[in-house]
Amino acid sequence: MSSEPESAFDAGITTRRQVMGDEFVDRALARTSGTESEAIQRFVTEHVWDAVWNRPGLSRRDRSLLNLGMLTALRAHEELAGHVRGGLNKCLTREEIVEAIIHATGYCGAPAALSAMRVVQQVLDETRPS
């Protein structure tokens, strides 16, 4: 086996953990370990978390904001919740996350943004500072 896929995986898993947090990544990997779905976790780690997230030109903060908009448009609620948590952990304020969803309303439509905001609000409520 070539060492290149392993190094891409290692770089990707490091980035993934930095952005999303160990708990999120551990849960995603455990959920698919030993199943056919394990292959897509590896693929996403190598090709998204390394090849895309580690490209120069955009900061991780910018990439996080873009993800919020794209996941809103796709109505990918499970992924959206994870990226809201990741943004809160590392680089985005609660206000910036809400503003990103409001901004997405103009491009994705009110139904998609309202649906996304329900997901965002749930995560914000769960992570409200004491």
Contact map, one row per residue, 1 for C-alpha under 8 A:
1110000000000000000000000000000000000000000000000000000000000000000000000000000000000000000000000000000000000000000000000000000000
1111110000000000000000000000000000000000000000000000000000000000000000000000000000000000000000000000000000000000000000000000000000
1111111000000000000000000000000000000000000000000000000000000000000000000000000000000000000000000000000000000000000000000000000000
0111111100000000000000000000000000000000000000000000000000000000000000000000000000000000000000000000000000000000000000000000000000
0111111110000000000000000000000000000000000001000000000000000000000000000000000000000000000000000000000000000000000000000000000000
0111111111000000000000000000000000000000000000000000000000000000000000000000000000000000000000000000000000000000000000000000000000
0011111111100000000000000000000000000000000000000000000000000000000000000000000000000000000000000000000000000000000000000000000000
0001111111110000000000000000000000000000000011100110000000000000000000000000000000000000000000000000000000000000000000000000000000
0000111111111000000000000000000000000000010011000100000000000000000000000000000000000000000000000000000000000000000000000000000000
0000011111111100000000000000000000000000000001000000000000000000000000000000000000000000000000000000000000000000000000000000000000
0000001111111110000000000000000000000000000001001100000000000000000000000000000000000000000000000000000000000000000000000000000000
0000000111111111000000000000000000000000000011111110000000000000000000000000000000000000000000000000000000000000000000000000000000
0000000011111111100000000000000000000000000011001100000000000000000000000000000000000000000000000000000000000000000000000000000000
0000000001111111110000000000000000000000000000000000000000000000000000000000000000000000000000000000000000000000000000000000000000
0000000000111111111000000000000000000000000000001100110000000000000000000000000000000000000000000000000000000000000000000000000000
0000000000011111111110001000000000000000000010001000000000000000000000000000000000000000000000000000000000000000000000000000000000
0000000000001111111111011000000000000000000000000000000000000000000000000000000000000000000000000000000000000000000000000000000000
0000000000000111111111000000000000000000000000000000000000000000000000000000000000000000010000000000000000000000000000000000000000
0000000000000011111110000000000000000000000000000000000000010000000000000000000000000110110000000000000000000000000000000000000000
0000000000000001111111011000000000000000000000000000000000000000000000000000000001101110100000000000000000000000000000000000000000
0000000000000001111111111000000000000000000000000000000000000000000000000000000000000100100000000000000000000000000000000000000000
0000000000000000110111111100000000000000000000000000000000000000000000000000000000000000000000000000000000000000000000000000000000
0000000000000000000011111110000000000000000000000000000000000000000000000000000000000000000000000000000000000000000000000000000000
0000000000000000100111111111000000000000000000000000000000000000000000000000000001000000000000000000000000000000000000000000000000
0000000000000001100111111111100000000000000000000000000000000000000000000000000000000000000000000000000000000000000000000000000000
0000000000000000000001111111110000000000000000000000000000000000000000000000000000000000000000000000000000000000000000000000000000
0000000000000000000000111111111000000000000000000000000000000000000000000000000000000000000000000000000000000000000000000000000000
0000000000000000000000011111111100000000100000000000000000000000000000000000000000000000000000000000000000000000000000000000000000
0000000000000000000000001111111110000100100000000000000000000000000000000000000000000000000000000000000000000000000000000000000000
0000000000000000000000000111111110000000000000000000000000000000000000000000000000000000000000000000000000000000000000000000000000
0000000000000000000000000011111110000000000000000000000000000000000000000000000000000000000000000000000000000000000000000000000000
0000000000000000000000000001111111111100100000000000000000000000000000000000000000000000000000000000000000000000000000000000000000
0000000000000000000000000000111111101100000000000000000000000000000000000000000000000000000000000000000000000000000000000000000000
0000000000000000000000000000000111110100000000000000000000000000000000000000000000000000000000000000000000000000000000000000000000
0000000000000000000000000000000111111100000000000000000000000000000000000000000000000000000000000000000000000000000000000000000000
0000000000000000000000000000000101111110000000000000000000000000000000000000000000000000000000000000000000000000000000000000000000
0000000000000000000000000000000110111111100000000000000000000000000000000000000000000000000000000000000000000000000000000000000000
0000000000000000000000000000100111111111110000000000000000000000000000000000000000000000000000000000000000000000000000000000000000
0000000000000000000000000000000000011111111000000000000000000000000000000000000000000000000000000000000000000000000000000000000000
0000000000000000000000000000000000001111111100000000000000000000000000000000000000000000000000000000000000000000000000000000000000
0000000000000000000000000001100100001111111110000000000000000000000000000000000000000000000000000000000000000000000000000000000000
0000000010000000000000000000000000000111111111000000000000000000000000000000000000000000000000000000000000000000000000000000000000
0000000000000000000000000000000000000011111111110000000000000000000000000000000000000000000000000000000000000000000000000000000000
0000000000000000000000000000000000000001111111111000000000000000000000000000000000000000000000000000000000000000000000000000000000
0000000110011001000000000000000000000000111111111100000000000000000000000000000000000000000000000000000000000000000000000000000000
0000100111111000000000000000000000000000011111111110000000000000000000000000000000000000000000000000000000000000000000000000000000
0000000100010000000000000000000000000000001111111111000000000000000000000000000000000000000000000000000000000000000000000000000000
0000000000010000000000000000000000000000001111111111100000000000000000000000000000000000000000000000000000000000000000000000000000
0000000000111011000000000000000000000000000111111111110000000000000000000000000000000000000000000000000000000000000000000000000000
0000000110111010000000000000000000000000000011111111111000000000000000000000000000000000000000000000000000000000000000000000000000
0000000100010000000000000000000000000000000001111111111000000000000000000000000000000000000000000000000000000000000000000000000000
0000000000000000000000000000000000000000000000111111111000000000000000000000000000000000000000000000000000000000000000000000000000
0000000000000010000000000000000000000000000000011111111000010010000000000000000000000000000000000000000000000000000000000000000000
0000000000000010000000000000000000000000000000001111111100000000000000000000000000000000000000000000000000000000000000000000000000
0000000000000000000000000000000000000000000000000111111111000000000000000000000000000000000000000000000000000000000000000000000000
0000000000000000000000000000000000000000000000000000011111100000000000000000000000000000000000000000000000000000000000000000000000
0000000000000000000000000000000000000000000000000000001111100000000000000000000000000000000000000000000000000000000000000000000000
0000000000000000000000000000000000000000000000000000001111110110000000000000000000000000000000000000000000000000000000000000000000
0000000000000000000000000000000000000000000000000000000111111110000000000000000000000000000000000000000000000000000000000000000000
0000000000000000001000000000000000000000000000000000100001111111000000000000000000000000001000000000000000000000000000000000000000
0000000000000000000000000000000000000000000000000000000000111111100000000000000000000010001100000000000000000000000000000000000000
0000000000000000000000000000000000000000000000000000000001111111110000000000000000000000000000000000000000000000000000000000000000
0000000000000000000000000000000000000000000000000000100001111111111000000000000000000000000000000000000000000000000000000000000000
0000000000000000000000000000000000000000000000000000000000011111111100000000000000100010000000000000000000000000000000000000000000
0000000000000000000000000000000000000000000000000000000000001111111110000000000000000000000000001001000000000000000000000000000000
0000000000000000000000000000000000000000000000000000000000000111111111000000000000000000000000000000000000000000000000000000000000
0000000000000000000000000000000000000000000000000000000000000011111111100000000100100000000000000000000000000000000000000000000000
0000000000000000000000000000000000000000000000000000000000000001111111110000000100110000000000001001100000000000000000000000000000
0000000000000000000000000000000000000000000000000000000000000000111111111000000000000000000000000001100100000000000000000000000000
0000000000000000000000000000000000000000000000000000000000000000011111111100000000000000000000000000000000000000000000000000000000
0000000000000000000000000000000000000000000000000000000000000000001111111111101100000000000000000000000000000000000000000000000000
0000000000000000000000000000000000000000000000000000000000000000000111111111100100000000000000000000100100010001100100000000000000
0000000000000000000000000000000000000000000000000000000000000000000011111111000000000000000000000000000100010001100000000000000000
0000000000000000000000000000000000000000000000000000000000000000000001111111000000000000000000000000000000000000000000000000000000
0000000000000000000000000000000000000000000000000000000000000000000000111111100000000000000000000000000000000001001100000000000000
0000000000000000000000000000000000000000000000000000000000000000000000111111111100000000000000000000000000000000000000000000000000
0000000000000000000000000000000000000000000000000000000000000000000000110011111110000000000000000000000000000000000100100000000000
0000000000000000000000000000000000000000000000000000000000000000000000000001111111000000000000000000000000000000000000000000000000
0000000000000000000000000000000000000000000000000000000000000000000000100001111111100000000000000000000000000000000000000000000000
0000000000000000000000000000000000000000000000000000000000000000001100110001111111110000000000000000000000000000000100110000000000
0000000000000000000000000000000000000000000000000000000000000000000000000000111111111000000000000000000000000000000000110010000000
0000000000000000000100010000000000000000000000000000000000000000000000000000011111111100000000000000000000000000000000000000000000
0000000000000000000100000000000000000000000000000000000000000001001100000000001111111110000000000000000000000000000000000000000000
0000000000000000000000000000000000000000000000000000000000000000000100000000000111111111000000001000000000000000000000010010000000
0000000000000000000100000000000000000000000000000000000000000000000000000000000011111111100000000000000000000000000000000010000000
0000000000000000001110000000000000000000000000000000000000000000000000000000000001111111110000000000000000000000000000000000000000
0000000000000000001100000000000000000000000000000000000000001001000000000000000000111111111110001000000000000000000000000000000000
0000000000000000000000000000000000000000000000000000000000000000000000000000000000011111111111000000000000000000000000000000000000
0000000000000000001110000000000000000000000000000000000000000000000000000000000000001111111100000000000000000000000000000000000000
0000000000000000011000000000000000000000000000000000000000000000000000000000000000000111111100000000000000000000000000000000000000
0000000000000000000000000000000000000000000000000000000000011000000000000000000000000011111110000000000000000000000000000000000000
0000000000000000000000000000000000000000000000000000000000001000000000000000000000000011111111011000000000000000000000000000000000
0000000000000000000000000000000000000000000000000000000000000000000000000000000000000011001111111000000000000000000000000000000000
0000000000000000000000000000000000000000000000000000000000000000000000000000000000000001000111111100000000000000000000000001000000
0000000000000000000000000000000000000000000000000000000000000000000000000000000000000000000011111110000000000000000000000000000000
0000000000000000000000000000000000000000000000000000000000000000000000000000000000000000000111111111000000000000000000000000000000
0000000000000000000000000000000000000000000000000000000000000000100100000000000000010010000111111111100000000000000000010000000000
0000000000000000000000000000000000000000000000000000000000000000000000000000000000000000000001111111110000000000000010010000000000
0000000000000000000000000000000000000000000000000000000000000000000000000000000000000000000000111111111000000000000000000000000000
0000000000000000000000000000000000000000000000000000000000000000100110000000000000000000000000011111111100000000000000000000000000
0000000000000000000000000000000000000000000000000000000000000000000110010000000000000000000000001111111110000000100110000000000000
0000000000000000000000000000000000000000000000000000000000000000000000000000000000000000000000000111111111000000100000000000000000
0000000000000000000000000000000000000000000000000000000000000000000000000000000000000000000000000011111111100000000000000000000000
0000000000000000000000000000000000000000000000000000000000000000000010011000000000000000000000000001111111111000100000000000000000
0000000000000000000000000000000000000000000000000000000000000000000000000000000000000000000000000000111111111101110000000000000000
0000000000000000000000000000000000000000000000000000000000000000000000000000000000000000000000000000011111111100000000000000000000
0000000000000000000000000000000000000000000000000000000000000000000000000000000000000000000000000000001111111000000000000000000000
0000000000000000000000000000000000000000000000000000000000000000000000011000000000000000000000000000000111111101100000000000000000
0000000000000000000000000000000000000000000000000000000000000000000000000000000000000000000000000000000111111111100000000000000000
0000000000000000000000000000000000000000000000000000000000000000000000000000000000000000000000000000000011011111110000000000000000
0000000000000000000000000000000000000000000000000000000000000000000000000000000000000000000000000000000000001111111000000000000000
0000000000000000000000000000000000000000000000000000000000000000000000011010000000000000000000000000000010011111111100000000000000
0000000000000000000000000000000000000000000000000000000000000000000000011000000000000000000000000000110110011111111110000000000000
0000000000000000000000000000000000000000000000000000000000000000000000000000000000000000000000000000000010000111111111000000000000
0000000000000000000000000000000000000000000000000000000000000000000000000010000000000000000000000000000000000011111111100000000000
0000000000000000000000000000000000000000000000000000000000000000000000010010100100000000000000000000100000000001111111110000000000
0000000000000000000000000000000000000000000000000000000000000000000000000000000000000000000000000100100000000000111111111000000000
0000000000000000000000000000000000000000000000000000000000000000000000000000000000000000000000000000000000000000011111111100000000
0000000000000000000000000000000000000000000000000000000000000000000000000000100110000000000000000000000000000000001111111110000000
0000000000000000000000000000000000000000000000000000000000000000000000000000000110010000000000001100000000000000000111111111000000
0000000000000000000000000000000000000000000000000000000000000000000000000000000000000000000000000000000000000000000011111111100000
0000000000000000000000000000000000000000000000000000000000000000000000000000000000000000000000000000000000000000000001111111110000
0000000000000000000000000000000000000000000000000000000000000000000000000000000010011000000000000000000000000000000000111111111000
0000000000000000000000000000000000000000000000000000000000000000000000000000000000000000000001000000000000000000000000011111111100
0000000000000000000000000000000000000000000000000000000000000000000000000000000000000000000000000000000000000000000000001111111100
0000000000000000000000000000000000000000000000000000000000000000000000000000000000000000000000000000000000000000000000000111111100
0000000000000000000000000000000000000000000000000000000000000000000000000000000000000000000000000000000000000000000000000011111110
0000000000000000000000000000000000000000000000000000000000000000000000000000000000000000000000000000000000000000000000000001111111
0000000000000000000000000000000000000000000000000000000000000000000000000000000000000000000000000000000000000000000000000000001111
0000000000000000000000000000000000000000000000000000000000000000000000000000000000000000000000000000000000000000000000000000000111
